[in-house]
Amino acid sequence: MPRLIGLDECEQLSVREVHDLYRRYVSKSQVSLMTTFGFGRELVERAEGAWVHMRDGSKVLDLSGGVGVLNHGHNHPRILAARARFAAERRMEVHKAFFSPYLAALSHNIAELLPGDLNISYFPNSGAEANEGAIKMAYKYHGGKRQTILRADISFHGKTLGAGSLTGSAENHFRFPGLPNAVIYPYGDVAAVRAAVDASRGPDGTSDVYALMVEPYSASSMRSWSEEALRELRRLCSDEDIVLIFDEVYTGWGKTGSLFYFTRYEGLLPDILVYSKSLGGGKASISGYTAREKLFRKAYDRLSDVILHSTTYYGFGEETATAIEAVNVVVEEDFPGRARQVESILGPGLDRLRKAHPDAVDRVAGVGSLHGVFLASGPKLLDLAGKLVPGFTKDPRFGTKLITLSVISHLYREHKIMTYYSPNVENPLMVAPTLMIEPADLEYFLQALDATLALGLRRLLTGFVREKVGAAW
């Protein structure tokens, strides 16, 4: 008989035993990376709202927001209740032979919330899957007659082969095979997009571009397209019959102070909207993409094509039931308003710290509950990083990352605050709390960051490398 670990035993494993199982069955390198920080050396007992409670009785203020997943916070009571009800009533999970009232209701609710004729939705499991589905629909809409897709140099659309090939991130340092004819344009540059469209024209003057991928707000770089630029992209795509895809996987469901970033601009419509993260209320792995009705009808709405894009888990009962409640909470508890309240504290607070610590902070940027602190990474600091960690002297990306990690580590070790860094080339320290966070918790974070930066980046960097990194690098 194989020796299997049961749930009771699993919940009693020590951190050393968990590390050992990771090394043997998951990833040795992941253990090396995570134990660089205090949060890799501890196990969680429970979590609620913006707080994570550790096994030793301490608690951690989570400013990471689950990297976009936790707009509702940890274990929102309404989300827990919806899932408990689903289980208690023994509702059917998934069956391809029956219609799902949960899928039908979720699709209706999203159509009610989105502007224009963004009416037809599909719900896979992850943001990357949703982007893949959107791309397939755009390609099918053109019947395979167009072969070019445009994506930005700064972008994050997922890590599958297709979506990964459209991702412009330092995380993607290894070249995998991907979608053919993916043309890169500079983020925010309408003229470059127009030039790429013109360059794709055939002898008859028709563009070869079937889709344009756009993140209206870039969560990895804290950059955004202007309203004028987004409207110009819409006009261009309408004129050239190009499918305009807005990726709001991270920025959706109130995170930026509007339901989706693009919805702050009245009358602006993508052809397909992609979303995920907090759609599952912090408990369900579910994503979605919603298409304009005319696009869907032409691409898929005929009997021969009805299952051309499908998955076994489409309409998974508990996931869609959870998402119904999650979306209702977003609306009824006014998540966009909550995000604007967070911004009213974090925006001025971070700018105040930038002015107080000009040698440590180059700039701050953000919107709603999504902010980045871009730490100073001048030649002297990068040179110090290279000397402390030989082998990376000529890699400014590594040096910038190391500087940011030293601040993240100190915030966790000394103040029990968890933040993270963006894989963007500038590696900003990310402050992206749940929308359930209290104003007093945000003030506590600002005080802690102030005290941390007052130590000086040189001291933080040196201490971090000597104490935490050492031989690991």
ABEGO torsion letter per residue (X at the ends): XBBBBBAAAAAABBAAAAAAAAAAABBAAAAAAAAABAAAABBBABBBEABBBBAAGBBBBBAAGGGGAAAAEBGBAAAAAAAAAAAAAGBBABBAABBBAAAAAAAAAAAAABBEABABBBBBABAAAAAAAAAAAAAAAAGGABABBBBBABBBAEABAAAAAABBBAABABBBBBBBGBBBBBBGBAAAAAAAAAAABBAAGBBABABBBBBABBAAAGBBBBAAAAAAAAAAAAAAGBBBBBBAAAABGGAAGBABAAAABBGBBBABBBBBEAAAGGABBBBBBBBBAAAAAAAABBAAAAAABBBAABGBAAAAAAAAAAAAAAAAAGAAAAAAAAAAAAAAAAAAAAAABAAABABBBEBEABBBBBBBBBAAAAAAAAAABBGAAABAAAAAAAAAAAAAAAAAAAAGBBBBBBABAAGBBBBBBBAABBAAAAAAAAAAAAAAAAAEAAAAAAAAAAAAAEAAX
